[in-house]
Amino acid sequence: MERFSRTRCFLGEEKFKKLQKAAVTIVGLGAVGGYAAEGLARAGVGRLRLVDFDTIQLSNINRQILALENNIGQAKVAVARDRIRQINPKCRVDALQVFAAEESLDKILTPKPDFLIDAIDSLNPKIQLLSGAYRRDIPIFSSMGAALRTDPAKISTGDIMTSNHCPLAKHVRNRLRRHGIEGGIDCIYSTERVIFDYQGPEQTETPASEYEDRGRKRNVLGSLPTITGIFGLILANEVILRLTQE
């Protein structure tokens, strides 16, 4: 009772019970997804499915809550599972070290979660995940670009089709329309203008993943731990509010 006493006090017993019964799937446990998982676990969400194929690298330490000197090289999902168990031993954690793609969507999205948080940054897998969840009628909150930003006051949430000034969101919107999706996917994005169009030369961090040739390679972009962390915590906060609304 004491572990979540502040949350119970704020939400009330009935709404807190909704969190305890809720199941949320988080795809991508990097700079944004790791903080989203942290926020949901500390709020008392009863079941979390964590999906990420990657391992923790030294270059993750500047911005990823899971990355520490003593877990370099370990699977992100395993590190996150162990951390969440330390926060809430009663939380049911499914750790899936799989790559998000069309052929893995049934495994990722079954059983159907109450909410999906998309925190992946590769464009092709992102579109496949979003369109697959949309077709399955799963409520979605998706993260757009947090890198290169410095102003937390310019972070906004809303339907992906009404987002603006985010180069990644523009590409996602265009690709979703090809799948016949014209709205119904909520996202977090920044209206801060950046000079980057997601179409330039691509570079990937090393060591290369076994999935390096899948979809679009991830660009190495500068980012602050503050902005990416805020993105993740806002995602968690939005999901908490949606799960507990009457």
C-alpha positions as CSV (number, residue, x, y, z in Angstrom):
1,M,0.0,0.0,0.0
2,E,2.8,2.4,0.9
3,R,4.7,1.9,-2.5
4,F,2.0,3.8,-4.5
5,S,0.4,5.8,-1.7
6,R,1.0,9.2,-3.4
7,T,-0.5,7.9,-6.6
8,R,-3.6,6.5,-4.8
9,C,-3.9,9.8,-2.9
10,F,-3.9,11.8,-6.1
11,L,-6.0,9.6,-8.4
12,G,-8.3,7.9,-5.9
13,E,-8.7,4.2,-5.4
14,E,-10.9,3.5,-8.4
15,K,-8.7,5.2,-10.9
16,F,-5.6,3.6,-9.4
17,K,-7.2,0.2,-9.8
18,K,-7.5,1.0,-13.5
19,L,-3.8,1.5,-13.7
20,Q,-3.2,-1.8,-11.9
21,K,-5.4,-3.6,-14.4
22,A,-4.0,-1.9,-17.5
23,A,-1.6,-3.4,-20.1
24,V,0.7,-1.1,-22.0
25,T,3.1,-2.1,-24.8
26,I,6.2,0.1,-25.3
27,V,8.1,-0.4,-28.6
28,G,11.6,1.1,-28.4
29,L,13.5,1.5,-25.1
30,G,15.9,4.2,-26.1
31,A,16.1,7.8,-25.0
32,V,12.3,8.3,-25.1
33,G,10.9,4.8,-24.5
34,G,13.1,4.2,-21.4
35,Y,11.7,7.2,-19.6
36,A,8.1,6.3,-20.7
37,A,8.6,2.8,-19.2
38,E,10.0,4.4,-16.0
39,G,7.0,6.7,-15.6
40,L,4.4,3.9,-16.2
41,A,6.1,1.5,-13.8
42,R,6.3,4.2,-11.0
43,A,2.7,5.0,-11.6
44,G,1.7,1.4,-10.9
45,V,0.6,0.1,-14.3
46,G,0.0,-3.6,-13.8
47,R,1.4,-5.0,-17.0
48,L,4.1,-3.8,-19.4
49,R,5.2,-5.4,-22.6
50,L,8.7,-4.1,-23.6
51,V,9.9,-4.5,-27.1
52,D,13.4,-3.7,-28.4
53,F,15.9,-5.8,-30.4
54,D,18.9,-3.7,-29.4
55,T,21.6,-3.8,-26.7
56,I,22.9,-1.0,-24.5
57,Q,26.0,0.8,-26.0
58,L,28.4,3.2,-24.4
59,S,27.1,6.0,-26.7
60,N,23.6,5.6,-25.0
61,I,24.8,6.8,-21.6
62,N,24.3,10.5,-22.4
63,R,20.5,10.2,-22.8
64,Q,19.1,6.8,-22.0
65,I,17.9,6.1,-18.4
66,L,18.7,2.4,-18.7
67,A,22.3,2.8,-19.8
68,L,24.9,2.4,-17.1
69,E,28.6,1.4,-17.1
70,N,27.7,-2.0,-15.6
71,N,25.2,-3.0,-18.2
72,I,26.9,-2.2,-21.5
73,G,26.2,-4.9,-24.0
74,Q,23.1,-6.3,-22.3
75,A,19.7,-6.4,-24.0
76,K,17.7,-3.3,-23.3
77,V,14.5,-5.3,-22.6
78,A,16.3,-7.5,-20.0
79,V,17.7,-4.4,-18.2
80,A,14.4,-2.7,-18.3
81,R,12.6,-5.8,-17.0
82,D,14.9,-6.1,-14.1
83,R,14.6,-2.3,-13.3
84,I,10.8,-2.4,-13.3
85,R,10.8,-5.4,-11.0
86,Q,12.8,-3.4,-8.6
87,I,10.3,-0.6,-8.8
88,N,7.2,-2.8,-8.6
89,P,7.7,-6.6,-8.1
90,K,4.0,-7.2,-8.8
91,C,4.2,-5.6,-12.3
92,R,3.9,-8.3,-15.0
93,V,6.7,-7.6,-17.5
94,D,6.9,-9.2,-20.9
95,A,10.4,-8.6,-22.4
96,L,10.5,-9.2,-26.2
97,Q,13.9,-8.8,-27.9
98,V,12.5,-8.7,-31.4
99,F,12.6,-6.2,-34.3
100,A,9.4,-4.4,-35.0
101,A,8.3,-5.3,-38.5
102,E,5.3,-6.6,-40.4
103,E,6.1,-10.2,-39.6
104,S,6.5,-9.6,-35.9
105,L,3.4,-7.4,-35.3
106,D,1.2,-10.3,-34.2
107,K,3.8,-11.3,-31.6
108,I,4.2,-7.7,-30.4
109,L,0.5,-6.7,-30.3
110,T,-1.1,-10.0,-29.1
111,P,-2.8,-10.0,-26.7
112,K,-4.2,-6.6,-27.5
113,P,-2.8,-3.9,-25.1
114,D,-4.9,-1.1,-23.7
115,F,-2.3,1.3,-25.1
116,L,0.7,1.3,-27.4
117,I,3.6,3.7,-27.0
118,D,5.7,3.9,-30.2
119,A,9.2,5.2,-29.4
120,I,11.2,3.8,-32.3
121,D,13.1,6.1,-34.7
122,S,13.5,4.0,-37.9
123,L,11.0,5.2,-40.4
124,N,9.9,1.9,-42.1
125,P,9.4,-0.1,-38.9
126,K,7.7,2.9,-37.4
127,I,5.1,3.0,-40.2
128,Q,4.6,-0.7,-40.1
129,L,4.0,-0.6,-36.3
130,L,1.6,2.4,-36.5
131,S,-0.4,1.1,-39.4
132,G,-0.6,-2.4,-37.9
133,A,-1.8,-1.1,-34.5
134,Y,-4.3,1.3,-36.2
135,R,-5.8,-1.7,-38.1
136,R,-6.1,-3.6,-34.8
137,D,-7.9,-0.7,-33.2
138,I,-5.2,-0.2,-30.5
139,P,-5.0,3.3,-29.0
140,I,-1.6,4.8,-29.9
141,F,0.8,7.4,-28.7
142,S,3.8,7.9,-30.9
143,S,7.0,9.9,-30.4
144,M,8.2,12.1,-33.2
145,G,11.6,13.7,-33.3
146,A,13.2,14.8,-30.0
147,A,16.8,15.1,-31.2
148,L,18.3,18.5,-32.1
149,R,15.7,20.3,-29.9
150,T,16.5,22.5,-26.9
151,D,13.2,24.2,-25.9
152,P,10.8,22.1,-23.7
153,A,8.2,24.9,-24.0
154,K,7.7,23.9,-27.7
155,I,6.8,20.3,-27.1
156,S,3.2,19.6,-28.0
157,T,0.8,16.6,-28.3
158,G,-2.0,16.0,-30.7
159,D,-3.1,13.9,-33.7
160,I,-0.3,13.1,-36.1
161,M,-2.2,14.8,-38.9
162,T,-2.2,18.1,-37.1
163,S,1.4,18.2,-36.0
164,N,3.7,20.8,-37.5
165,H,7.3,21.9,-37.9
166,C,8.6,18.3,-37.2
167,P,10.4,16.8,-40.2
168,L,9.9,13.2,-39.0
169,A,6.2,13.8,-38.4
170,K,5.9,15.1,-42.0
171,H,7.3,11.9,-43.4
172,V,5.2,9.8,-41.1
173,R,2.0,11.6,-42.1
174,N,2.8,11.1,-45.8
175,R,3.5,7.4,-45.4
176,L,0.4,6.8,-43.2
177,R,-1.8,8.4,-45.9
178,R,-0.5,5.8,-48.3
179,H,-1.9,3.2,-46.0
180,G,-5.2,5.0,-46.0
181,I,-4.8,6.5,-42.5
182,E,-5.9,10.1,-42.2
183,G,-6.0,10.5,-38.4
184,G,-6.6,8.7,-35.2
185,I,-2.9,8.4,-34.1
186,D,-1.8,10.7,-31.2
187,C,1.8,11.8,-31.0
188,I,4.2,14.0,-29.2
189,Y,6.3,16.4,-31.3
190,S,8.3,19.6,-31.1
191,T,7.4,22.8,-33.0
192,E,11.0,24.0,-32.6
193,R,12.5,24.5,-36.0
194,V,15.5,22.4,-36.9
195,I,17.6,22.2,-40.0
196,F,17.3,18.5,-40.9
197,D,14.9,16.8,-43.4
198,Y,15.5,13.1,-42.7
199,Q,16.6,12.6,-46.3
200,G,20.3,13.3,-46.2
201,P,23.2,11.0,-46.0
202,E,22.7,8.3,-43.5
203,Q,25.1,7.1,-40.8
204,T,24.7,4.5,-38.2
205,E,26.2,4.0,-34.8
206,T,28.6,1.1,-34.3
207,P,28.6,-1.7,-33.6
208,A,26.2,-2.5,-36.4
209,S,23.1,-4.4,-35.5
210,E,22.1,-7.7,-37.2
211,Y,19.1,-5.7,-38.4
212,E,21.1,-2.9,-39.9
213,D,19.8,-3.7,-43.4
214,R,16.1,-3.6,-42.2
215,G,14.2,-0.5,-43.1
216,R,15.8,2.9,-43.0
217,K,19.1,3.2,-41.1
218,R,19.0,5.4,-38.1
219,N,20.8,8.7,-38.4
220,V,23.2,9.7,-35.6
221,L,21.7,13.0,-34.3
222,G,22.8,15.1,-31.4
223,S,20.4,15.2,-28.5
224,L,20.1,16.3,-24.9
225,P,19.0,13.9,-22.1
226,T,16.6,16.6,-20.8
227,I,14.4,16.9,-24.0
228,T,14.3,13.2,-24.8
229,G,13.5,12.4,-21.2
230,I,10.7,15.0,-21.2
231,F,9.3,13.4,-24.3
232,G,9.2,10.0,-22.6
233,L,7.6,11.3,-19.4
234,I,5.0,13.2,-21.3
235,L,4.1,10.0,-23.2
236,A,3.8,8.2,-19.9
237,N,1.7,11.0,-18.4
238,E,-0.7,11.1,-21.4
239,V,-1.2,7.3,-21.2
240,I,-1.8,7.5,-17.5
241,L,-4.5,10.2,-17.9
242,R,-6.2,8.2,-20.8
243,L,-6.2,5.0,-18.8
244,T,-7.8,6.6,-15.7
245,Q,-10.3,8.8,-17.4
246,E,-14.0,8.1,-16.7
